[in-house]
Amino acid sequence: MDMTMKLLSFRVYTIMIFIFSSFVVQAQENEIPRLYAMNDEIFSDTVIQRSSHSNEYDRRIHSYRKAWNALIPTHTKLQYAGGMGLFSGGIGWDYGKRGQWETDILLGVIPRYSSKHFKFTLTLKQSYIPWSIYLCNNFNLEPLECGLYFNTVFSDKFWTKEPERYPQGYYGFSNRVRTHVFIGQRLKIDIPEKARFSSKSLTLFYEISTCDLYVVSAFRNSYLKPEDYLSLSLGMKFQIF
């Protein structure tokens, strides 16, 4: 009897241990995916945080590079006459939705003529081109160009403040900086890709301009003719980008 009871008790303990072990294993199996899920969630949050930080850094670098790239000139320009020297040339930038705005910085030269030395000029020019009309093949007409520019001459013969040798208010203006307004037309020629060397298009233009001093003189002196206060200039623009 005792032997039978012992065997029965052993079997019961064995069954209980087996059942308990099964529960423990099942619990561990259920816990492992949850731990993996937690680890994946932690890993995902870390990746998202790193990605957000990386994206913020990339955006900042992109803005930084974009700001510097905006300083790269998009074209060069050569101009003859126009109250900015016999010849002038420089760099410029196109901007606007259609590239209708242009800003140029031009360095010009004035020959000696009757003076002892030639002189340099510096011009800041702003242009507006509202329309472009397709003609044929690679030709486009820009029927209206208008704008203004400020010009100065590097010479001690020109002054900002009226010299003391003149009576006060004798001139009433500075001859150091001249303000010009102009109007003109342009013909744009697109260069085929196979023929491009340093420019993708060439623009030929003419401008009729006058300056503040000439306008005042025209109003005060009725005998002056248009050719006395208007100036014709010719130029070329080489589009790089």
Secondary structure, DSSP 8 states (H G I E B T S, - for coil): -HHHHHHHHHHHHHHHHHHHHHHHHHHHHHHHHHHHHHHHHHHHHHHHHHHHHHHHHHHHHHHHHHHHHTTS--EEEEEE-SSS-SEEEEEEEEESTTS-EEEEEEEEEE--TTSSS-EEEEEEEEEE----EEEETTEEEEEEEEEEEEEEEESTTS-SS--TTS-TTSS-S-SSEEEEEEEEEEEEEE--GGG-SS-SEEEEEEEEEEEHHHHHHHHH-TT--HHHH-EEEEEEEEE--
